[in-house]
Amino acid sequence: MTEETRERLRRTRRVTTPWADDPARGIRRARLDELLERWADGYDWAVHERRIAALPWETVPAGEIDLRVIHRRAADPDAPVVVLLHGWPDSVLRFERVLPLLTDVHLVVPALPGFPFAPPLDTPGVSVERIATVIAAALDELGYERYTVSGGDVGGTVAEILATRHPDRVASLHLTNVAPQRALTADAATLAPDAAAYLARTAQWFRTDGAYIAAQSTRPNTLAVALGDSPAGLAAWIAEKLESWSDDSAFGTDDLLTWITAYWVTGTIGTSFTTYTEPAALSGRVETPTVLSIFPRDIKPEPRSYAEAFLNVCEYVEHPAGGHFAAWEQPAAYVEDLRRAVALVGGPFAAVADI
């Protein structure tokens, strides 16, 4: 991070609103001030940059778009293959805490196109469907014919599409949510009562908390300028989501700044909107065996009846803690559920199903 950025942070124009201390109206001014002061003086991006750079990165040809992935092969050539897919507003850093817990599997963690650490993206049309195509091509290039896919948010939607398009390759799924696009076309009259009630709660959430989706999907150019040119604006936009969608102690100040800096130094906040601006078409039920992990502080935790309308839910696991970034917040619980998904199709983790 350059001295020019630090100077920008020191010269941030503080913006006053009547709701500065109300977290329901966005990030609190005192919290933003704390973040900006630390980011300008004391936070050392170089330390985190070296750690991230030391991960086993690899660039894989995948048709029109090269895919940059964290790729680590297990010692056992017959080990299961696990693909981890992140969401927004994060990156592969979502999975940093689970990497040490998965040394016995072949592991692929793509930096999704348009997001931090991916090759620069300067073309439109990179929808979740296209991302699924790119990931399938990259896995084929790596020699992986069968795999378990795990993820949430954007990554979960990509996982559902992968399973629909490649049922011969996706052995099982581990998800932390149902693709949110499902709620846009679901017919409440065909759902169980608690699933229909969930649809109503989801509609209310979109009205009270979903404005960022409307902005990112309809006016990405305008928003990208505001966030891409102002480190304070970027910090406010991302930190609010990271903190409000997770357990209270999930992120330390430097953790937040590292996830935010990943967007700042790569200049990817605008291109990360691509999965919002390009409509996703999801239809039908995914028959791939699925483990669904439910974490209470997530945005919109689904009841089992709702999930079963769209997914072949073999196990529905409710956790006492954790939120939207569960792999970071509760890595041991996340990995246990992931192993349950691998066990659904046999292999070395089949005993997990008996836990």
Protein Blocks (a to p, Z undefined) as FASTA:
>chain_A
ZZklmmmmmmoccdddfklmmmknoccfklmmmmmmmmmnopafklmmmmmmmpccdddd
ehjbccdddddddfblkbccddddddddddfklmmmmmmmmmmbccdddddehiahiacd
fbehiafklmmmmmmmmmmmnopabdcdddehjllmmmmmmmmmmmmlmmbdcdfbdcfk
lmmmpcfklpcfklmmmmmmmmmmmmmmmmmmmmmmmmmmlmmmmmmmmmklmmmmmmmm
mmmmpcfklpcfklmmmmmmmmmmnopmmmmmmmmmpccddedjdfbdcdddddfkbmbl
cdfklmmmmpccfbdcddfbdcfklmlmmmmlmmmmmmmmmmmngpjklmmmmZZ
